[in-house]
């Protein structure tokens, strides 16, 4: 099974744990904020991140608590919706921009 497909199965299994919050950062900066949020939220948290070296995102100097249950819109549009989890957000954003340029 390819890693991306396997990750979606893991997310569905984790959701069976009562009151769990499942988080997956798109880069290192978001990871540090999610970790702060996870430590302070007072309920079970799964923080999924890939192995290996990160993308090299610049890190914010101050940690912030993220709003739980809220996604992020990377690009506005009216013809296409790409939904991604974790590092797939970067790939999805690049794919969406390419589709926009080609008017797909």
C-alpha positions as CSV (number, residue, x, y, z in Angstrom):
1,X,0.0,0.0,0.0
2,X,1.3,3.4,-0.9
3,X,2.1,5.8,2.1
4,X,-0.6,8.3,1.3
5,X,-3.3,5.6,1.1
6,X,-2.0,4.0,4.4
7,X,-2.2,7.4,6.1
8,X,-5.9,7.8,5.3
9,X,-6.6,4.4,6.9
10,X,-4.7,5.4,10.0
11,X,-6.8,8.6,10.3
12,X,-10.0,6.6,10.1
13,X,-8.8,4.2,12.8
14,X,-7.7,7.0,15.1
15,X,-11.1,8.7,14.8
16,X,-12.6,5.7,16.7
17,X,-10.9,6.9,19.9
18,X,-13.5,9.0,21.8
19,X,-12.7,12.8,21.9
20,X,-9.4,12.4,20.0
21,X,-8.1,15.3,18.0
22,X,-6.1,14.3,14.8
23,X,-3.6,16.8,13.6
24,X,-1.2,16.7,10.6
25,X,1.0,19.7,9.9
26,X,2.0,20.8,6.4
27,X,5.5,22.0,7.5
28,X,7.8,22.4,10.4
29,X,6.4,25.7,11.4
30,X,2.9,24.4,11.7
31,X,4.2,21.3,13.6
32,X,5.6,23.5,16.4
33,X,2.3,25.3,16.8
34,X,0.3,22.0,16.7
35,X,2.6,20.5,19.4
36,X,1.9,23.5,21.7
37,X,-1.8,23.1,21.0
38,X,-1.7,19.4,21.7
39,X,0.1,19.8,25.1
40,X,-2.4,22.4,26.3
41,X,-5.7,20.9,25.0
42,X,-6.4,18.4,27.8
43,X,-7.7,15.6,25.6
44,X,-6.1,12.8,23.5
45,X,-4.2,14.0,20.4
46,X,-2.6,12.3,17.5
47,X,0.0,14.4,15.8
48,X,1.0,12.8,12.5
49,X,4.1,14.0,10.8
50,X,6.4,12.4,8.1
51,X,9.8,10.9,8.9
52,X,12.9,12.4,7.6
53,X,14.0,16.0,6.8
54,X,11.3,18.7,6.6
55,X,10.7,21.1,3.7
56,X,12.8,23.8,5.4
57,X,10.0,26.2,6.4
58,X,11.0,29.2,8.4
59,X,9.9,29.0,12.1
60,X,7.9,31.7,13.9
61,X,9.7,33.1,16.9
62,X,6.6,32.8,19.2
63,X,4.5,29.7,19.6
64,X,0.7,30.1,19.3
65,X,-2.2,27.8,20.2
66,X,-4.1,26.9,17.0
67,X,-7.9,26.8,16.8
68,X,-9.0,23.2,16.9
69,X,-11.3,22.0,14.2
70,X,-10.5,24.8,11.7
71,X,-8.9,24.2,8.4
72,X,-6.8,26.6,6.2
73,X,-7.8,28.0,2.8
74,X,-4.6,28.1,0.8
75,X,-6.2,29.6,-2.4
76,X,-9.6,30.9,-3.1
77,X,-11.5,29.8,-6.2
78,X,-14.9,28.8,-7.6
79,X,-14.3,25.9,-10.0
80,X,-12.1,23.4,-8.0
81,X,-11.8,22.2,-4.5
82,X,-8.7,20.3,-3.3
83,X,-8.7,19.0,0.2
84,X,-5.4,17.8,1.8
85,X,-4.1,16.6,5.1
86,X,-0.5,17.3,6.3
87,X,2.3,17.7,3.8
88,X,-0.2,16.9,1.0
89,X,-1.3,20.5,1.5
90,X,1.8,21.7,-0.2
91,X,1.4,19.3,-3.2
92,X,-2.3,20.1,-3.4
93,X,-1.6,23.8,-3.5
94,X,1.0,23.4,-6.3
95,X,-1.4,21.2,-8.2
96,X,-4.3,23.7,-7.8
97,X,-2.1,26.6,-9.1
98,X,-1.1,24.5,-12.1
99,X,-4.7,23.6,-12.8
100,X,-5.7,27.3,-12.5
101,X,-2.9,28.3,-14.9
102,X,-4.1,25.7,-17.5
103,X,-7.7,26.6,-16.9
104,X,-8.6,23.0,-16.1
